[in-house]
Amino acid sequence: MLHGYVVSLRPMERDDIPRLWEFAQDIQVGLTTGHMGRPTPLAAIEQLYEERYGCIDPKGVFFGIEAHDLLIGGVEIDQIDWQNRSAQIVLYIGDPAYRRRGCGADALMLACNYAFKILGLHRLSYDVPGENDAARIVYEKVGFQEEGRRREAHYRDGSYHDLVVMGLVRADWTDDRPIEDLTTLPEPPAISITQ
């Protein structure tokens, strides 16, 4: 388990299936992440769990994002190309109560640390739907740069939109915390009581 400032990353567990199904019903999450935004039956989520989260995948590492002992989303280091040391990194906050609260940036920071320091990757990338300003801001906050656009590659609301190609290379990574610091719970802040 990896611990950040506000969230922790942990493996997805079978007990998470109902929560993952709940996230899958949020059409807005599907549309803003570039997926179809279709309602998903529970059986499909169970199959997804078995195929993706229930085994070791040599081309991917999949984390659940947890805050306050509650699964709030996921981050995936996927399509790992071991020869070129590169991968796609996808983040989603499925629980609307935890959006725009720093959880996404904290989870992405932890996943980048893992990708660069444990997996030894050199490059991470993600194609952000052009209209998803919140996602682009989170990726930029962590250090990703816009590398280009795939014009009209994303269909939503009856029209085509650009995909913004975001990338981060190891040389630009600025988080120097040792991985050991990320595997222990942070100390709670000292509370000063004045009279």
ABEGO torsion letter per residue (X at the ends): XBBBAABBBBBBBAAAAAAAAAAAABAAAAAAAGBAGBBBBAAAAAAAAAAAAABBBAABBBBBBBBGGBBAEBBBBBGBBAAAGBBBBBBBBABAAABGAGAAAAAAAAAAAAAAAAAGBABBBBBBBAABAAAAAAAAAAGBBBAEBBBGABBBGGBBBBBBBBBBBAAABABABBAAAAABBBBBBBBBBBX
